């Protein structure tokens, strides 16, 4: 029996990072999305975006158009 992993077999079928983004969508979240997501002024948000863009081909599909525009604006600054 071959114990080596097939490169196409991934934990979770490779879809672990393809779930919808939930920041600001929870009914229990007291912050509005616009207040919470700010890649232009929060270093952790822009770094998260940069790493996501580098690692995951479908990263931007998790975001809506306004969030993508915010990421683009932050990267252009």
Short mmCIF file of the C-alpha atoms (twelve columns), coordinates in Angstrom:
data_MODEL
# 
_entry.id   MODEL 
# 
loop_
_atom_site.group_PDB 
_atom_site.id 
_atom_site.type_symbol 
_atom_site.label_atom_id 
_atom_site.label_alt_id 
_atom_site.label_comp_id 
_atom_site.label_asym_id 
_atom_site.label_seq_id 
_atom_site.Cartn_x 
_atom_site.Cartn_y 
_atom_site.Cartn_z 
_atom_site.pdbx_PDB_model_num 
ATOM 1  C CA . UNK A 1  0.000   0.000  0.000  1 
ATOM 2  C CA . UNK A 2  1.366   3.385  -1.018 1 
ATOM 3  C CA . UNK A 3  1.381   5.753  1.960  1 
ATOM 4  C CA . UNK A 4  2.316   8.884  0.006  1 
ATOM 5  C CA . UNK A 5  -0.356  11.548 -0.325 1 
ATOM 6  C CA . UNK A 6  -1.763  12.372 -3.712 1 
ATOM 7  C CA . UNK A 7  -1.197  16.090 -4.343 1 
ATOM 8  C CA . UNK A 8  -4.804  16.481 -5.512 1 
ATOM 9  C CA . UNK A 9  -6.148  15.131 -2.206 1 
ATOM 10 C CA . UNK A 10 -6.394  17.878 0.362  1 
ATOM 11 C CA . UNK A 11 -7.963  18.155 3.763  1 
ATOM 12 C CA . UNK A 12 -11.547 19.298 3.228  1 
ATOM 13 C CA . UNK A 13 -11.306 18.723 -0.519 1 
ATOM 14 C CA . UNK A 14 -9.375  21.977 -0.902 1 
ATOM 15 C CA . UNK A 15 -12.523 23.996 -0.234 1 
ATOM 16 C CA . UNK A 16 -11.766 24.969 3.354  1 
ATOM 17 C CA . UNK A 17 -11.054 28.566 2.339  1 
ATOM 18 C CA . UNK A 18 -13.863 28.824 -0.188 1 
ATOM 19 C CA . UNK A 19 -16.554 29.586 2.387  1 
ATOM 20 C CA . UNK A 20 -18.406 32.875 2.448  1 
ATOM 21 C CA . UNK A 21 -16.897 35.640 4.526  1 
ATOM 22 C CA . UNK A 22 -18.978 36.335 7.631  1 
ATOM 23 C CA . UNK A 23 -17.437 39.504 9.103  1 
ATOM 24 C CA . UNK A 24 -20.293 41.861 9.888  1 
ATOM 25 C CA . UNK A 25 -22.987 39.396 8.779  1 
ATOM 26 C CA . UNK A 26 -23.779 37.882 12.164 1 
ATOM 27 C CA . UNK A 27 -26.857 39.055 14.047 1 
ATOM 28 C CA . UNK A 28 -24.759 38.949 17.240 1 
ATOM 29 C CA . UNK A 29 -22.095 41.241 15.798 1 
ATOM 30 C CA . UNK A 30 -22.529 44.716 17.316 1 
ATOM 31 C CA . UNK A 31 -20.229 46.359 14.761 1 
ATOM 32 C CA . UNK A 32 -21.360 47.221 11.291 1 
ATOM 33 C CA . UNK A 33 -19.347 45.745 8.441  1 
ATOM 34 C CA . UNK A 34 -18.222 49.190 7.283  1 
ATOM 35 C CA . UNK A 35 -16.770 49.872 10.739 1 
ATOM 36 C CA . UNK A 36 -15.124 46.461 11.029 1 
ATOM 37 C CA . UNK A 37 -13.479 45.954 7.635  1 
ATOM 38 C CA . UNK A 38 -10.977 48.697 6.849  1 
ATOM 39 C CA . UNK A 39 -7.878  47.538 4.960  1 
ATOM 40 C CA . UNK A 40 -6.733  51.143 4.432  1 
ATOM 41 C CA . UNK A 41 -6.418  51.869 8.152  1 
ATOM 42 C CA . UNK A 42 -5.976  48.458 9.782  1 
ATOM 43 C CA . UNK A 43 -2.682  46.772 9.053  1 
ATOM 44 C CA . UNK A 44 -3.968  43.324 9.971  1 
ATOM 45 C CA . UNK A 45 -6.735  43.586 7.360  1 
ATOM 46 C CA . UNK A 46 -4.443  44.511 4.471  1 
ATOM 47 C CA . UNK A 47 -1.901  41.863 5.507  1 
ATOM 48 C CA . UNK A 48 -4.689  39.271 5.624  1 
ATOM 49 C CA . UNK A 49 -5.717  40.323 2.112  1 
ATOM 50 C CA . UNK A 50 -2.174  40.143 0.757  1 
ATOM 51 C CA . UNK A 51 -1.627  36.658 2.165  1 
ATOM 52 C CA . UNK A 52 -5.038  35.531 0.920  1 
ATOM 53 C CA . UNK A 53 -4.368  36.830 -2.579 1 
ATOM 54 C CA . UNK A 54 -1.012  35.067 -2.609 1 
ATOM 55 C CA . UNK A 55 -2.200  31.704 -1.294 1 
ATOM 56 C CA . UNK A 56 -5.753  31.184 -2.530 1 
ATOM 57 C CA . UNK A 57 -6.745  31.537 -6.189 1 
ATOM 58 C CA . UNK A 58 -10.423 32.213 -5.408 1 
ATOM 59 C CA . UNK A 59 -9.759  34.540 -2.482 1 
ATOM 60 C CA . UNK A 60 -11.640 37.535 -3.878 1 
ATOM 61 C CA . UNK A 61 -14.773 35.461 -4.508 1 
ATOM 62 C CA . UNK A 62 -15.400 35.608 -0.745 1 
ATOM 63 C CA . UNK A 63 -15.828 39.402 -0.845 1 
ATOM 64 C CA . UNK A 64 -18.438 41.710 -2.323 1 
ATOM 65 C CA . UNK A 65 -17.580 44.470 -4.797 1 
ATOM 66 C CA . UNK A 66 -17.202 47.216 -2.174 1 
ATOM 67 C CA . UNK A 67 -14.718 45.121 -0.176 1 
ATOM 68 C CA . UNK A 68 -12.699 44.366 -3.305 1 
ATOM 69 C CA . UNK A 69 -12.609 48.082 -4.102 1 
ATOM 70 C CA . UNK A 70 -11.422 48.787 -0.539 1 
ATOM 71 C CA . UNK A 71 -8.619  46.225 -0.911 1 
ATOM 72 C CA . UNK A 72 -7.584  47.722 -4.270 1 
ATOM 73 C CA . UNK A 73 -7.587  51.233 -2.797 1 
ATOM 74 C CA . UNK A 74 -5.481  50.129 0.192  1 
ATOM 75 C CA . UNK A 75 -2.961  48.406 -2.085 1 
ATOM 76 C CA . UNK A 76 -2.669  51.514 -4.279 1 
ATOM 77 C CA . UNK A 77 -1.855  53.780 -1.317 1 
# 
